[in-house]
């Protein structure tokens, strides 16, 4: 490779350097935008999951309250029915 081949390549290489730099900067901006969009989507999904979890926790609290409040009454009613059935059987005999 002589000077007659390298001579014209120098300006071409000199022009390619800024083009590559601009292209690299552009790709970096695109990557940052994708990361930002992914982060926003992740934050939105996390908020949705948190809301859904709160709703489920509230439902579980209601169910626990129903079971604990009514559970004793239900057990007492069952025992009362057992006593009534035993007393009815005693009367028949």
ROSE-4610 file (N, C-alpha, C; in Angstrom, 1 decimal, always signed):
// ROSE-4610
residu = [X/X/X/X/X/X/X/X/X/X/X/X/X/X/X/X/X/X/X/X/X/X/X/X/X/X/X/X/X/X/X/X/X/X/X/X/X/X/X/X/X/X/X/X/X/X/X/X/X/X/X/X/X/X/X/X/X/X/X/X/X/X/X/X/X/X/X/X/X/X/X/X/X/X/X/X/X/X/X/X/X/X/X/X/X/X/X/X/X/X/X/X/X/X/X/X/X/X/X/X/X/X/X/X/X/X/X/X/X/X/X/X/X/X/X/X/X/X/X/X/X/X/X/X/X/X/X/X/X/X/X/X/X/X/X/X/X/X/X/X/X/X/X/X/X/X/X/X/X/X/X/X/X/X/X/X/X/X/X/X/X/X/X/X/X/X/X/X/X/X/X/X/X/X/X/X/X/X/X/X/X/X/X/X/X/X/X/X/X/X/X/X/X/X/X/X/X/X/X/X/X/X/X/X/X/X/X/X/X/X/X/X/X/X/X/X/X/X/X/X/X/X/X/X/X/X/X/X/X/X/X/X/X/X/X/X/X/X/X/X/X/X/X/X/X/X/X/X/X/X/X/X/X/X/X/X/X/X/X/X/X/X/X/X/X/X/X/X/X/X/X/X/X/X/X/X/X/X/X]
num = [1/1/1/2/2/2/3/3/3/4/4/4/5/5/5/6/6/6/7/7/7/8/8/8/9/9/9/10/10/10/11/11/11/12/12/12/13/13/13/14/14/14/15/15/15/16/16/16/17/17/17/18/18/18/19/19/19/20/20/20/21/21/21/22/22/22/23/23/23/24/24/24/25/25/25/26/26/26/27/27/27/28/28/28/29/29/29/30/30/30/31/31/31/32/32/32/33/33/33/34/34/34/35/35/35/36/36/36/37/37/37/38/38/38/39/39/39/40/40/40/41/41/41/42/42/42/43/43/43/44/44/44/45/45/45/46/46/46/47/47/47/48/48/48/49/49/49/50/50/50/51/51/51/52/52/52/53/53/53/54/54/54/55/55/55/56/56/56/57/57/57/58/58/58/59/59/59/60/60/60/61/61/61/62/62/62/63/63/63/64/64/64/65/65/65/66/66/66/67/67/67/68/68/68/69/69/69/70/70/70/71/71/71/72/72/72/73/73/73/74/74/74/75/75/75/76/76/76/77/77/77/78/78/78/79/79/79/80/80/80/81/81/81/82/82/82/83/83/83/84/84/84/85/85/85/86/86/86/87/87/87/88/88/88/89/89/89/90/90/90/91/91/91/92/92/92/93/93/93]
x = [+0.8/+0.0/+0.9/+0.8/+1.6/+0.8/+1.6/+1.0/-0.2/-0.2/-1.3/-2.6/-2.6/-3.8/-4.2/-3.2/-3.5/-3.9/-3.5/-3.8/-5.3/-6.0/-7.5/-8.2/-7.7/-8.4/-8.4/-7.4/-7.4/-8.6/-9.0/-10.2/-11.5/-11.5/-12.7/-12.8/-11.6/-11.6/-11.9/-11.4/-11.7/-13.2/-13.9/-15.3/-16.1/-15.6/-16.3/-16.3/-15.3/-15.2/-16.4/-16.7/-17.9/-19.2/-19.3/-20.5/-20.7/-19.6/-19.7/-20.0/-19.4/-19.7/-21.2/-21.7/-23.1/-24.0/-23.7/-24.5/-24.4/-23.3/-23.1/-23.9/-23.9/-24.7/-26.2/-26.6/-28.0/-28.4/-27.6/-27.9/-28.0/-27.1/-27.1/-28.4/-28.9/-30.2/-31.3/-31.3/-32.4/-32.4/-31.2/-31.1/-31.6/-31.2/-31.7/-33.2/-33.8/-35.3/-35.9/-35.3/-35.9/-35.8/-34.7/-34.6/-35.6/-35.8/-36.8/-38.2/-38.5/-39.9/-40.1/-39.0/-39.1/-39.3/-38.6/-38.7/-40.1/-40.6/-42.0/-43.0/-42.9/-43.8/-43.7/-42.4/-42.2/-42.8/-42.7/-43.3/-44.8/-45.4/-46.8/-47.3/-46.6/-47.0/-46.9/-45.8/-45.6/-46.8/-47.2/-48.3/-49.6/-49.8/-51.0/-51.0/-49.8/-49.7/-49.9/-49.4/-49.6/-51.0/-51.7/-53.2/-53.9/-53.6/-54.3/-54.0/-52.8/-52.4/-53.2/-53.4/-54.2/-55.6/-56.2/-57.5/-57.7/-56.7/-56.8/-56.7/-55.8/-55.6/-56.9/-57.5/-58.8/-59.9/-59.9/-60.9/-60.6/-59.3/-58.9/-59.3/-59.1/-59.5/-61.0/-61.8/-63.3/-63.6/-63.0/-63.3/-62.9/-61.7/-61.3/-62.3/-62.8/-63.8/-65.1/-65.5/-66.7/-66.5/-65.4/-65.1/-65.0/-64.3/-64.1/-65.3/-66.0/-67.2/-68.4/-68.6/-69.7/-69.4/-68.1/-67.7/-68.1/-68.0/-68.4/-69.9/-70.7/-72.1/-72.6/-71.9/-72.3/-72.0/-70.9/-70.6/-71.6/-72.0/-72.9/-74.3/-74.7/-75.9/-75.9/-74.8/-74.7/-74.8/-74.2/-74.3/-75.7/-76.4/-77.8/-78.6/-78.4/-79.2/-78.9/-77.7/-77.4/-78.1/-78.1/-78.8/-80.3/-80.8/-82.3/-82.6/-81.7/-82.0/-81.9/-80.9/-80.8/-82.0/-82.4/-83.6/-84.9/-85.0/-86.1/-86.1/-84.9/-84.8/-85.1/-84.7/-84.9/-86.4/-87.2/-88.6/-89.3/-88.8/-89.4/-89.2/-88.2/-87.9/-88.7]
y = [-1.2/+0.0/+1.2/+1.9/+3.1/+4.4/+5.5/+6.8/+7.2/+6.7/+7.0/+6.3/+5.2/+4.5/+5.1/+5.3/+5.8/+7.2/+8.0/+9.5/+9.7/+9.1/+9.3/+8.7/+7.6/+7.0/+7.9/+8.7/+9.6/+10.5/+11.2/+12.0/+11.2/+10.0/+9.1/+8.7/+8.3/+7.8/+9.0/+10.2/+11.4/+11.7/+11.5/+11.7/+10.6/+9.4/+8.3/+8.4/+9.0/+9.1/+9.9/+11.1/+11.8/+11.1/+10.4/+9.6/+8.5/+7.8/+6.7/+7.3/+8.5/+9.1/+9.5/+10.1/+10.5/+9.2/+8.2/+7.0/+6.3/+6.3/+5.8/+6.6/+7.9/+8.7/+8.5/+8.3/+8.0/+6.7/+5.7/+4.3/+4.4/+5.2/+5.4/+6.0/+7.1/+7.7/+6.7/+5.9/+4.9/+3.9/+3.5/+2.5/+3.1/+4.4/+5.1/+5.2/+5.5/+5.6/+4.3/+3.2/+1.9/+1.5/+1.9/+1.6/+2.4/+3.6/+4.5/+3.9/+3.5/+2.9/+1.6/+0.8/-0.4/-0.1/+0.9/+1.2/+1.7/+2.6/+3.1/+2.0/+1.1/-0.1/-1.0/-1.2/-2.0/-1.3/+0.0/+0.7/+0.7/+0.8/+0.7/-0.7/-1.7/-3.1/-3.3/-2.8/-2.9/-2.2/-1.1/-0.4/-1.2/-1.8/-2.6/-3.9/-4.5/-5.7/-5.3/-4.1/-3.6/-3.4/-2.8/-2.5/-3.8/-4.8/-6.1/-6.8/-6.7/-7.3/-6.7/-5.4/-4.7/-5.2/-5.3/-5.7/-7.2/-8.0/-9.4/-9.5/-8.7/-8.6/-8.2/-7.2/-6.7/-7.8/-8.5/-9.6/-10.7/-11.0/-12.0/-11.5/-10.2/-9.7/-9.8/-9.5/-9.7/-11.2/-12.1/-13.5/-13.9/-13.5/-13.8/-13.3/-12.1/-11.5/-12.3/-12.7/-13.6/-14.9/-15.5/-16.8/-16.7/-15.7/-15.7/-15.2/-14.2/-13.7/-14.7/-15.2/-16.1/-17.6/-17.9/-19.2/-19.7/-18.8/-19.2/-19.3/-18.4/-18.5/-19.8/-20.1/-21.3/-22.6/-22.6/-23.7/-23.8/-22.7/-22.7/-23.2/-22.8/-23.2/-24.7/-25.3/-26.7/-27.5/-27.0/-27.6/-27.6/-26.4/-26.3/-27.3/-27.4/-28.4/-29.8/-30.1/-31.5/-31.7/-30.7/-30.8/-31.0/-30.2/-30.4/-31.8/-32.3/-33.6/-34.7/-34.5/-35.5/-35.4/-34.2/-34.1/-34.6/-34.5/-35.1/-36.6/-37.2/-38.6/-39.1/-38.4/-38.8/-38.8/-37.9/-37.8/-39.0/-39.4/-40.5/-41.8/-42.0/-43.2/-43.4]
z = [+0.0/+0.0/+0.0/-1.1/-1.2/-0.8/-0.9/-0.5/-1.4/-2.6/-3.5/-3.1/-2.4/-1.9/-0.5/+0.3/+1.7/+1.7/+0.8/+0.7/+0.6/-0.3/-0.4/+0.8/+1.4/+2.5/+3.8/+4.0/+5.2/+5.3/+4.2/+4.4/+4.6/+4.0/+4.2/+5.6/+6.2/+7.6/+8.5/+8.1/+9.0/+9.0/+7.9/+7.8/+8.5/+8.5/+9.2/+10.7/+11.3/+12.7/+13.3/+12.8/+13.3/+13.1/+11.9/+11.6/+12.6/+13.0/+14.0/+15.3/+15.7/+16.9/+17.0/+16.0/+16.0/+16.1/+15.3/+15.4/+16.8/+17.4/+18.8/+19.8/+19.7/+20.6/+20.4/+19.1/+18.8/+19.5/+19.3/+19.9/+21.4/+22.0/+23.4/+23.9/+23.2/+23.5/+23.4/+22.4/+22.2/+23.3/+23.7/+24.8/+26.1/+26.4/+27.6/+27.6/+26.4/+26.3/+26.5/+26.1/+26.3/+27.8/+28.4/+29.9/+30.6/+30.3/+31.0/+30.8/+29.6/+29.3/+30.1/+30.1/+30.9/+32.4/+32.9/+34.3/+34.6/+33.7/+34.0/+33.9/+33.0/+32.9/+34.2/+34.6/+35.8/+37.0/+37.1/+38.3/+38.2/+37.0/+36.9/+37.3/+36.8/+37.2/+38.7/+39.3/+40.7/+41.5/+41.0/+41.7/+41.5/+40.4/+40.2/+41.1/+41.2/+42.1/+43.5/+43.9/+45.3/+45.6/+44.6/+44.8/+44.9/+44.0/+44.0/+45.4/+45.8/+47.1/+48.3/+48.2/+49.3/+49.2/+48.0/+47.9/+48.4/+48.1/+48.6/+50.1/+50.6/+52.1/+52.8/+52.2/+52.8/+52.7/+51.6/+51.5/+52.6/+52.8/+53.8/+55.2/+55.4/+56.7/+57.0/+55.9/+56.0/+56.3/+55.5/+55.7/+57.1/+57.6/+59.0/+60.0/+59.8/+60.7/+60.7/+59.5/+59.4/+60.1/+59.8/+60.4/+62.0/+62.4/+63.9/+64.6/+64.0/+64.7/+64.6/+63.5/+63.3/+63.7/+63.7/+64.0/+65.4/+66.4/+67.7/+67.8/+67.1/+67.1/+66.4/+65.3/+64.6/+65.4/+66.1/+67.0/+68.1/+68.7/+69.8/+69.3/+68.1/+67.5/+67.2/+66.7/+66.5/+67.8/+68.9/+70.2/+70.7/+70.5/+71.0/+70.2/+68.9/+68.2/+68.7/+69.0/+69.5/+70.8/+71.7/+73.0/+72.8/+71.9/+71.6/+71.0/+70.2/+69.6/+70.7/+71.6/+72.7/+73.6/+73.9/+74.8/+74.2/+72.9/+72.1/+72.2/+72.0/+72.1/+73.5/+74.5/+75.9/+76.1/+75.6/+75.7/+75.1/+73.9/+73.2/+74.0/+74.7/+75.4/+76.6]
